[in-house]
Amino acid sequence: MFGDVGALRYFLLEDTDRATLDDLIFRRAFENGTPLGWEAVHAFEEQQGIVLPEPYRTFVAEITDGATAGPPHYGMVTLASPPPDWQERDLTKPFPLTKAWVWEGERPDEELRALLDPVYNHGSLVLGTDGCSIYWHLIVTGPHRGHVWHIVDVGAQPFGAEFGHTTARSGFAGWVRHWVEGKDWFDAMPTVSEQ
């Protein structure tokens, strides 16, 4: 439903006569937001050497840059303001993962740190946190460009129904819609009796 920028604009900005109640709820979730504007988005892209993926790019420029109510639990951070404890990022280097990786207990600390640095700091923007070292990233460079990833202190996984554990569509719009609908992030996890 929200696979491209045109659909996002349709449901968030225009044509409220034909929008469903769910679409209007999605739109209203960010009605008090402050958009960054296209000039600032273009300046950020030029400074970073990337082009932001759609529909996030239009969302930040025309809907809101950050959202205190969420998603995620502690709000969506603004485009140029990662969490204060986060290192400098290199958005031009590709995000290295294409499938889930749980690294807890996998290697000695020195080796692991060298492998994790690109996971945490290359090719992704931090969207926000659910607390306790649980972060959501939008991939901006690499094979998973446009996908949202769930990165915690023990592992990382892509978010979207095709990757398992959720019914949400992949990508930024699917991630936001899932939150607006009030669903648990991992609403397709097997229960203990199913394992």
C-alpha positions as CSV (number, residue, x, y, z in Angstrom):
1,M,0.0,0.0,0.0
2,F,2.8,2.4,0.9
3,G,5.5,1.0,-1.4
4,D,6.6,4.3,-3.0
5,V,6.6,8.0,-2.5
6,G,3.5,8.6,-4.6
7,A,1.5,6.3,-2.3
8,L,2.9,7.9,0.8
9,R,1.9,11.4,-0.5
10,Y,-1.5,10.1,-1.4
11,F,-2.3,8.7,2.0
12,L,-0.5,11.3,4.1
13,L,-1.0,14.6,2.3
14,E,-3.8,14.4,-0.2
15,D,-7.1,13.0,-1.2
16,T,-8.7,12.6,2.2
17,D,-12.1,12.1,0.4
18,R,-11.0,8.7,-0.7
19,A,-8.7,7.7,2.2
20,T,-9.9,5.0,4.6
21,L,-10.1,5.6,8.4
22,D,-6.8,3.7,8.8
23,D,-5.1,6.0,6.2
24,L,-6.4,9.0,8.1
25,I,-5.0,7.6,11.4
26,F,-1.7,7.2,9.7
27,R,-1.7,10.7,8.5
28,R,-2.9,12.1,11.8
29,A,0.0,10.3,13.6
30,F,2.4,13.0,12.3
31,E,0.1,16.0,11.8
32,N,1.9,18.1,14.3
33,G,5.4,17.3,13.0
34,T,7.8,19.8,11.6
35,P,9.2,18.9,8.1
36,L,12.8,19.6,7.4
37,G,12.1,20.9,3.9
38,W,13.7,19.9,0.6
39,E,16.6,22.4,0.8
40,A,17.8,20.9,4.1
41,V,17.3,17.4,2.9
42,H,19.4,18.1,-0.2
43,A,22.1,19.8,1.9
44,F,22.3,16.7,4.2
45,E,22.5,14.4,1.2
46,E,25.3,16.5,-0.4
47,Q,27.2,16.7,2.9
48,Q,26.9,12.9,3.4
49,G,27.5,11.8,-0.2
50,I,24.2,9.8,-0.4
51,V,20.6,10.1,-1.6
52,L,18.1,9.1,1.1
53,P,15.7,6.2,0.1
54,E,12.1,6.9,-0.5
55,P,9.6,7.2,1.1
56,Y,11.8,8.3,4.1
57,R,13.2,11.1,2.0
58,T,9.8,12.7,1.3
59,F,8.6,11.9,4.8
60,V,11.5,14.0,6.4
61,A,11.2,16.8,3.8
62,E,7.4,17.1,3.8
63,I,5.8,15.4,6.8
64,T,8.1,15.5,9.8
65,D,11.8,15.4,10.8
66,G,11.6,13.2,13.9
67,A,8.6,12.3,16.0
68,T,8.6,12.3,19.8
69,A,5.6,9.9,20.0
70,G,7.4,7.3,17.9
71,P,8.0,5.1,16.3
72,P,9.9,3.5,18.0
73,H,9.1,3.7,21.8
74,Y,11.4,6.6,22.5
75,G,10.6,8.5,19.3
76,M,12.0,8.9,15.9
77,V,15.3,10.9,15.9
78,T,15.8,13.8,13.5
79,L,17.7,13.2,10.3
80,A,21.0,14.8,11.5
81,S,20.8,13.9,15.2
82,P,21.6,10.3,16.0
83,P,21.4,9.3,19.7
84,P,24.1,11.1,21.8
85,D,26.0,7.9,22.6
86,W,26.3,7.0,18.9
87,Q,29.6,7.2,17.0
88,E,30.3,9.1,13.9
89,R,28.7,7.3,10.9
90,D,29.9,6.7,7.4
91,L,26.8,6.6,5.2
92,T,28.7,6.1,2.0
93,K,30.1,2.7,3.0
94,P,27.6,-0.1,2.4
95,F,25.7,-1.7,5.3
96,P,27.3,-5.1,5.4
97,L,24.5,-7.5,6.2
98,T,21.9,-9.1,4.0
99,K,20.5,-11.6,6.5
100,A,20.0,-11.8,10.2
101,W,23.1,-12.4,12.4
102,V,23.2,-13.2,16.1
103,W,26.7,-12.6,17.4
104,E,26.3,-13.1,21.1
105,G,29.2,-15.3,22.3
106,E,30.4,-15.9,18.8
107,R,34.0,-14.5,18.9
108,P,36.5,-12.9,21.3
109,D,35.7,-9.2,22.0
110,E,38.6,-7.8,19.8
111,E,37.6,-9.7,16.7
112,L,33.9,-9.1,17.2
113,R,34.4,-5.3,17.6
114,A,36.1,-5.2,14.2
115,L,33.3,-7.1,12.5
116,L,30.5,-5.1,14.3
117,D,31.8,-1.6,13.6
118,P,30.4,-1.7,10.0
119,V,27.1,-3.1,11.2
120,Y,26.6,-0.2,13.6
121,N,28.2,2.6,11.7
122,H,28.2,2.0,7.9
123,G,25.3,2.7,5.5
124,S,22.5,3.3,7.9
125,L,20.7,6.0,9.7
126,V,19.5,5.5,13.3
127,L,15.7,5.9,13.3
128,G,15.4,5.6,17.1
129,T,15.4,3.3,20.0
130,D,13.1,1.1,22.1
131,G,15.7,1.4,25.0
132,C,18.1,-1.1,26.4
133,S,20.4,-1.0,23.3
134,I,17.6,-1.8,20.9
135,Y,17.9,0.4,17.8
136,W,16.1,0.7,14.5
137,H,18.1,1.6,11.5
138,L,17.2,2.7,7.9
139,I,19.6,1.3,5.5
140,V,20.8,4.0,3.0
141,T,23.7,2.3,1.2
142,G,24.2,-1.3,0.2
143,P,22.1,-4.3,-0.9
144,H,19.4,-3.7,1.7
145,R,19.0,0.0,0.9
146,G,15.5,1.2,1.9
147,H,15.0,-1.7,4.5
148,V,14.6,-1.1,8.2
149,W,16.8,-3.2,10.5
150,H,16.5,-4.1,14.1
151,I,20.0,-3.9,15.7
152,V,20.6,-4.8,19.3
153,D,23.7,-5.5,21.4
154,V,23.6,-9.3,20.5
155,G,22.4,-9.4,16.9
156,A,20.7,-7.8,13.9
157,Q,17.8,-8.7,11.6
158,P,15.9,-7.1,8.8
159,F,12.3,-6.0,9.5
160,G,9.5,-7.1,7.2
161,A,7.2,-10.1,6.6
162,E,9.5,-11.7,4.0
163,F,12.3,-11.9,6.6
164,G,10.0,-13.6,9.3
165,H,8.8,-12.7,12.8
166,T,6.4,-9.9,11.7
167,T,3.4,-9.3,9.4
168,A,4.6,-5.8,8.5
169,R,5.7,-4.9,5.0
170,S,9.4,-4.2,4.7
171,G,10.8,-0.7,4.3
172,F,10.2,2.5,6.1
173,A,6.5,3.0,5.2
174,G,5.7,-0.6,6.3
175,W,7.6,-0.1,9.6
176,V,5.7,3.2,10.3
177,R,2.3,1.7,9.4
178,H,2.9,-1.3,11.6
179,W,3.5,1.1,14.5
180,V,0.5,3.3,13.7
181,E,-1.7,0.2,13.7
182,G,-0.5,-0.5,17.3
183,K,1.0,-4.0,16.4
184,D,3.8,-5.6,18.3
185,W,7.0,-5.3,16.2
186,F,7.4,-9.1,16.1
187,D,3.8,-10.1,15.8
188,A,4.5,-13.3,13.9
189,M,7.0,-14.8,16.3
190,P,6.2,-18.5,17.1
191,T,4.8,-19.1,20.5
192,V,6.5,-21.5,22.9
193,S,4.0,-24.2,22.0
194,E,4.8,-23.8,18.3
195,Q,8.6,-24.1,18.7
